[in-house]
Structure formats: structure tokens, C-alpha cells
Amino acid sequence: MLRADRWLKRIRLIIAANAASRACPTSGAGLAVVLSVMAGLWCPAAFAQAFPTKPVKIVVPYAPGGPTDMMGRVLSQQLSAVLGEQVLVDNIAGAGGTIGAARASKASADGYTLLLGTA
């Protein structure tokens, strides 16, 4: 009986210690929130650059005149109006769209080349 009492007392102490550590604002998630707020206040603001600064290209991996090309041309007109920059449609047909998709995937990752595909 004496050992059981000691064991229960130890368990209660462990549970109380865990509860106290969770209530502490510098533990776990609380510490992450405090550090992120402090970093946000101390770091200078990063100003975004203007986008786009050059023409945007939409790669359509199908032949000109088809429904995907028509959709690409309508989309390019709407994007040109919204972005204020020229949006070009580049039809690269062949191999069921694989050649155009490969060319779009090899373009630089700067956001100026888009791929219009079908599902």
C-alpha cells in the first residue's frame, strides 16, 4: 500500500509538472509565436518588385486553331488587360502535348512562362 501511494504521488507530480510546462508562454508553440513576432518587428520590410516587367508567355502544347488555342488566346487577352503587359501565346504542338510541356518545364522559373493544358 505504501508503494502504491508513492507511485501515485510521483505520477501526480509528473502530471502537474507537464501541465505547468504547457501553461508557460515560452514553451513550444508559445515560444514560436513570440519569436516570429519579434523577428517580424526587427526585420526590415521586404518590398515586392513590380510584376510583370517583360512579356508573359503562355505555352499551348497543341496545334493552332483548336479549342485549347482559342482558350489560350482569350486568356491572354484578359491577362493583358489585368497585368498591363503583353501576354503571348506560343503553340508548340507534337507528341500529344509532351513537347510543349517539356519546353515550358525547361523555361526559367521566374513566372513569365505559363503552360495551358487539358485534363
Secondary structure as UniProt FT lines:
FT   HELIX           2..23
FT   TURN            25..26
FT   HELIX           28..42
FT   STRAND          56..60
FT   TURN            64..65
FT   HELIX           67..83
FT   STRAND          87..91
FT   HELIX           95..97
FT   HELIX           98..105
FT   STRAND          113..115
//
